[in-house]
Amino acid sequence: MEYRIIRDEINKFLDRREIELEIVHEGRATPKRVIVFKEIVEKFSLDPDKTILMYLKTMRGTNKSIALIYYYPNGIDWSTIEPIKRKKVIKLGEGEGKEEG
């Protein structure tokens, strides 16, 4: 998979970093959220406990997906800001990612 940064901004009002990526997955299915989350955390050296993968959307008819990641560097409780739309939240354990819910 190839990653291309569309937008990487600091939102000072909400004290978070917002990263929007285009993911190219030629000849393959849309990658699982857990795999994308783990690769993004490693690539950008983010703390997984302070990082949220808000969405992963595949663009119809293409082998490209768009991902939006929020990173809260000061470790605030993001659940007070972000509505939980998904029932599953990604947690990284001992070298393995799981979706829990």
C-alpha positions as CSV (number, residue, x, y, z in Angstrom):
1,M,0.0,0.0,0.0
2,E,1.1,3.5,-0.8
3,Y,0.2,6.5,1.4
4,R,-0.1,10.1,0.2
5,I,-0.8,12.9,2.6
6,I,-3.7,15.1,1.5
7,R,-3.8,17.2,4.6
8,D,-1.7,17.4,7.8
9,E,-2.8,20.2,10.1
10,I,-2.8,21.2,13.8
11,N,-6.2,22.2,15.1
12,K,-5.3,24.5,18.0
13,F,-8.8,24.9,19.2
14,L,-9.3,21.2,19.8
15,D,-5.6,20.5,20.6
16,R,-5.2,17.8,18.0
17,R,-3.4,16.9,14.8
18,E,-5.6,16.0,11.8
19,I,-4.1,13.8,9.1
20,E,-6.0,12.9,5.9
21,L,-4.4,10.3,3.7
22,E,-5.0,8.8,0.3
23,I,-4.2,5.1,0.4
24,V,-3.6,3.3,-3.0
25,H,-4.2,-0.4,-2.9
26,E,-3.8,-1.5,-6.5
27,G,-5.2,-4.9,-7.3
28,R,-6.2,-5.6,-3.7
29,A,-9.3,-5.2,-1.6
30,T,-9.8,-2.3,0.8
31,P,-7.3,-2.9,3.7
32,K,-8.8,-3.6,7.1
33,R,-9.0,-0.7,9.5
34,V,-6.7,-2.4,12.0
35,I,-3.9,-2.8,9.4
36,V,-4.3,0.8,8.3
37,F,-4.3,2.0,11.9
38,K,-1.1,0.1,12.8
39,E,0.8,1.3,9.7
40,I,-0.2,4.9,10.2
41,V,0.8,4.8,13.9
42,E,4.2,3.4,13.0
43,K,4.7,5.7,10.0
44,F,4.0,8.9,11.9
45,S,5.4,7.7,15.2
46,L,2.1,8.3,17.0
47,D,1.0,6.9,20.4
48,P,-1.8,4.4,19.6
49,D,-3.7,5.4,22.8
50,K,-4.0,9.0,21.6
51,T,-4.9,8.2,18.0
52,I,-8.2,7.7,16.4
53,L,-8.9,6.4,12.9
54,M,-12.2,8.3,12.2
55,Y,-13.0,6.7,8.9
56,L,-11.6,4.7,6.0
57,K,-13.6,5.2,2.8
58,T,-13.0,3.6,-0.5
59,M,-13.7,5.7,-3.5
60,R,-16.2,4.0,-5.8
61,G,-14.7,2.3,-8.8
62,T,-11.1,2.9,-7.8
63,N,-8.3,1.2,-5.8
64,K,-8.0,4.2,-3.6
65,S,-9.2,4.9,-0.1
66,I,-9.3,8.0,2.1
67,A,-8.5,7.8,5.8
68,L,-8.9,10.5,8.5
69,I,-6.8,10.3,11.6
70,Y,-7.0,12.4,14.7
71,Y,-4.1,12.5,17.1
72,Y,-4.4,14.1,20.6
73,P,-0.8,14.7,21.7
74,N,-1.7,15.9,25.2
75,G,-3.7,12.8,25.9
76,I,-7.1,14.5,26.6
77,D,-10.2,12.3,26.8
78,W,-11.2,12.3,23.2
79,S,-14.6,10.7,24.0
80,T,-15.7,14.1,25.4
81,I,-15.1,15.7,21.9
82,E,-15.7,12.9,19.4
83,P,-19.1,11.2,18.9
84,I,-18.7,7.5,18.9
85,K,-20.4,6.5,15.6
86,R,-18.9,3.1,15.3
87,K,-19.5,0.3,17.8
88,K,-15.9,-0.9,17.5
89,V,-12.8,1.0,18.6
90,I,-9.3,-0.2,17.6
91,K,-7.1,-1.2,20.4
92,L,-3.5,-2.3,20.0
93,G,-2.3,-4.9,22.4
94,E,0.9,-6.9,22.6
95,G,2.0,-6.5,19.0
96,E,-1.5,-7.4,17.7
97,G,-4.4,-5.2,16.8
98,K,-8.1,-6.1,17.5
99,E,-11.4,-4.4,17.0
100,E,-13.4,-4.4,20.2
101,G,-16.9,-3.4,20.8
